[in-house]
Amino acid sequence: MTHDIIIVGAGGFGREAAWTLERINEVTPTWRIIGFADDAPALASGSIEGYPLLGAPEKASCDHPGAAVFVAVGDNATREKVYRRLRG
């Protein structure tokens, strides 16, 4: 059984998270990466590493209810702010 997941952060940490999930899936298919969500306007559309850019994290999570969210933002303070925003 696979679970949908959205990676928040389309920078280096986000790409590393996608790579890690892909390696996990090679052993046991577990995650279906929906795409990357990011607040940066330049990352509102297109794709990275073959996965779609989904726009802002709030929009992406509303568009894909039930999907897990991995906040892959390198800066600790920013990661916490994004996490708290998404928790509501």
NUDRENVEX-108342 format. One record per residue: residue number from 1; residue in one letter; x, y, z of N, C-alpha, C in turn. Coordinates in nm, 2 decimals, m for minus. Layout:
<sites>
> i aa n.px n.py n.pz ca.px ca.py ca.pz c.px c.py c.pz
> NUM A X Y Z X Y Z X Y Z
...
</sites>
This chain:
<sites>
> i aa n.px n.py n.pz ca.px ca.py ca.pz c.px c.py c.pz
> 1 M 0.08 m0.12 0.00 0.00 0.00 0.00 0.09 0.12 0.00
> 2 T 0.06 0.22 m0.09 0.14 0.34 m0.09 0.05 0.46 m0.03
> 3 H 0.13 0.56 0.01 0.07 0.68 0.07 0.11 0.80 m0.01
> 4 D 0.02 0.89 m0.03 0.05 1.01 m0.10 0.13 1.10 m0.01
> 5 I 0.23 1.18 m0.06 0.30 1.27 0.02 0.34 1.39 m0.07
> 6 I 0.33 1.51 0.00 0.37 1.63 m0.06 0.50 1.68 0.01
> 7 I 0.60 1.72 m0.07 0.72 1.77 m0.01 0.71 1.92 m0.02
> 8 V 0.72 1.99 0.10 0.71 2.13 0.11 0.86 2.18 0.11
> 9 G 0.89 2.26 0.01 1.03 2.31 m0.01 1.09 2.24 m0.13
> 10 A 1.11 2.33 m0.23 1.16 2.28 m0.36 1.31 2.30 m0.38
> 11 G 1.38 2.33 m0.27 1.52 2.36 m0.27 1.60 2.23 m0.25
> 12 G 1.72 2.24 m0.21 1.81 2.13 m0.20 1.76 2.02 m0.10
> 13 F 1.71 2.07 0.02 1.66 1.97 0.12 1.53 1.90 0.06
> 14 G 1.45 1.97 m0.01 1.33 1.90 m0.07 1.37 1.80 m0.17
> 15 R 1.47 1.83 m0.26 1.52 1.73 m0.36 1.58 1.61 m0.29
> 16 E 1.65 1.64 m0.18 1.71 1.52 m0.10 1.60 1.44 m0.04
> 17 A 1.50 1.50 0.01 1.38 1.42 0.06 1.32 1.33 m0.05
> 18 A 1.30 1.39 m0.17 1.25 1.31 m0.28 1.34 1.19 m0.31
> 19 W 1.47 1.22 m0.32 1.57 1.11 m0.35 1.56 1.00 m0.24
> 20 T 1.55 1.04 m0.11 1.54 0.94 m0.01 1.41 0.86 m0.02
> 21 L 1.30 0.92 m0.05 1.17 0.85 m0.06 1.18 0.76 m0.18
> 22 E 1.24 0.80 m0.29 1.26 0.71 m0.41 1.34 0.59 m0.37
> 23 R 1.45 0.60 m0.29 1.53 0.49 m0.24 1.45 0.40 m0.15
> 24 I 1.36 0.45 m0.07 1.28 0.37 0.02 1.18 0.29 m0.07
> 25 N 1.13 0.35 m0.17 1.03 0.29 m0.27 1.10 0.17 m0.35
> 26 E 1.23 0.18 m0.37 1.30 0.07 m0.44 1.29 m0.06 m0.36
> 27 V 1.29 m0.04 m0.23 1.29 m0.16 m0.14 1.15 m0.20 m0.11
> 28 T 1.07 m0.11 m0.07 0.93 m0.13 m0.03 0.85 m0.01 m0.08
> 29 P 0.77 m0.03 m0.19 0.69 0.08 m0.24 0.60 0.13 m0.13
> 30 T 0.62 0.25 m0.08 0.55 0.31 0.03 0.49 0.45 0.00
> 31 W 0.57 0.53 m0.08 0.53 0.67 m0.10 0.50 0.70 m0.24
> 32 R 0.39 0.77 m0.27 0.37 0.83 m0.40 0.39 0.98 m0.39
> 33 I 0.50 1.03 m0.44 0.53 1.17 m0.43 0.43 1.25 m0.52
> 34 I 0.35 1.33 m0.46 0.25 1.41 m0.54 0.33 1.52 m0.61
> 35 G 0.42 1.58 m0.54 0.50 1.69 m0.60 0.56 1.78 m0.49
> 36 F 0.61 1.89 m0.53 0.67 1.99 m0.44 0.58 2.11 m0.42
> 37 A 0.56 2.16 m0.30 0.49 2.28 m0.27 0.60 2.38 m0.22
> 38 D 0.58 2.51 m0.26 0.68 2.61 m0.22 0.61 2.75 m0.23
> 39 D 0.64 2.83 m0.14 0.58 2.97 m0.14 0.64 3.06 m0.24
> 40 A 0.76 3.03 m0.30 0.83 3.12 m0.39 0.74 3.13 m0.52
> 41 P 0.71 3.25 m0.56 0.63 3.27 m0.69 0.70 3.20 m0.81
> 42 A 0.83 3.20 m0.81 0.90 3.14 m0.93 0.88 2.98 m0.93
> 43 L 0.83 2.93 m0.82 0.81 2.78 m0.81 0.66 2.74 m0.80
> 44 A 0.58 2.83 m0.86 0.44 2.80 m0.86 0.39 2.70 m0.96
> 45 S 0.47 2.68 m1.06 0.43 2.59 m1.17 0.56 2.53 m1.23
> 46 G 0.54 2.43 m1.31 0.65 2.36 m1.37 0.68 2.23 m1.30
> 47 S 0.81 2.19 m1.31 0.84 2.07 m1.24 0.99 2.07 m1.20
> 48 I 1.02 1.99 m1.10 1.16 1.97 m1.05 1.18 1.82 m1.03
> 49 E 1.29 1.77 m1.08 1.32 1.63 m1.06 1.21 1.54 m1.11
> 50 G 1.13 1.59 m1.21 1.02 1.51 m1.27 0.89 1.51 m1.19
> 51 Y 0.89 1.59 m1.08 0.77 1.60 m1.00 0.71 1.74 m1.02
> 52 P 0.58 1.76 m1.02 0.52 1.89 m1.05 0.54 1.98 m0.93
> 53 L 0.54 2.11 m0.96 0.54 2.21 m0.86 0.39 2.25 m0.84
> 54 L 0.35 2.24 m0.71 0.21 2.25 m0.68 0.17 2.39 m0.62
> 55 G 0.26 2.48 m0.62 0.23 2.62 m0.56 0.25 2.62 m0.41
> 56 A 0.17 2.71 m0.35 0.18 2.73 m0.21 0.15 2.60 m0.13
> 57 P 0.21 2.58 m0.01 0.18 2.46 0.07 0.03 2.45 0.10
> 58 E m0.03 2.56 0.14 m0.17 2.55 0.19 m0.26 2.50 0.07
> 59 K m0.23 2.56 m0.05 m0.31 2.52 m0.17 m0.29 2.37 m0.20
> 60 A m0.16 2.33 m0.20 m0.13 2.19 m0.23 m0.20 2.09 m0.13
> 61 S m0.19 2.13 0.00 m0.26 2.03 0.09 m0.41 2.04 0.08
> 62 C m0.47 2.15 0.04 m0.61 2.15 0.02 m0.65 2.07 m0.11
> 63 D m0.56 2.08 m0.21 m0.59 2.01 m0.34 m0.57 1.86 m0.32
> 64 H m0.50 1.82 m0.22 m0.47 1.68 m0.20 m0.50 1.64 m0.05
> 65 P m0.63 1.64 m0.01 m0.66 1.61 0.13 m0.62 1.46 0.16
> 66 G m0.57 1.44 0.27 m0.52 1.31 0.31 m0.38 1.28 0.28
> 67 A m0.32 1.36 0.20 m0.17 1.34 0.17 m0.09 1.38 0.29
> 68 A 0.02 1.30 0.31 0.11 1.34 0.41 0.19 1.46 0.36
> 69 V 0.25 1.53 0.46 0.33 1.65 0.42 0.46 1.64 0.49
> 70 F 0.57 1.65 0.41 0.70 1.65 0.47 0.76 1.80 0.45
> 71 V 0.78 1.87 0.56 0.84 2.00 0.55 0.99 1.99 0.54
> 72 A 1.04 2.01 0.41 1.18 2.00 0.38 1.24 2.14 0.36
> 73 V 1.24 2.22 0.46 1.30 2.35 0.46 1.42 2.35 0.55
> 74 G 1.53 2.39 0.49 1.66 2.38 0.57 1.67 2.47 0.69
> 75 D 1.62 2.59 0.69 1.63 2.68 0.80 1.54 2.64 0.91
> 76 N 1.59 2.61 1.03 1.50 2.56 1.14 1.39 2.65 1.17
> 77 A 1.41 2.78 1.18 1.31 2.87 1.22 1.20 2.88 1.11
> 78 T 1.24 2.88 0.99 1.15 2.89 0.88 1.07 2.76 0.87
> 79 R 1.13 2.65 0.89 1.07 2.52 0.89 0.96 2.51 1.00
> 80 E 0.99 2.56 1.12 0.89 2.56 1.22 0.77 2.65 1.19
> 81 K 0.80 2.77 1.13 0.69 2.86 1.09 0.60 2.79 0.98
> 82 V 0.66 2.73 0.89 0.58 2.66 0.78 0.50 2.55 0.85
> 83 Y 0.56 2.47 0.94 0.49 2.36 1.01 0.37 2.42 1.08
> 84 R 0.39 2.53 1.16 0.28 2.58 1.24 0.17 2.64 1.15
> 85 R 0.21 2.70 1.04 0.11 2.75 0.94 0.02 2.64 0.89
> 86 L 0.08 2.53 0.85 0.01 2.41 0.80 m0.07 2.34 0.90
> 87 R m0.03 2.34 1.03 m0.11 2.28 1.13 m0.23 2.35 1.16
> 88 G m0.23 2.48 1.13 m0.35 2.56 1.15 m0.35 2.63 1.28
</sites>
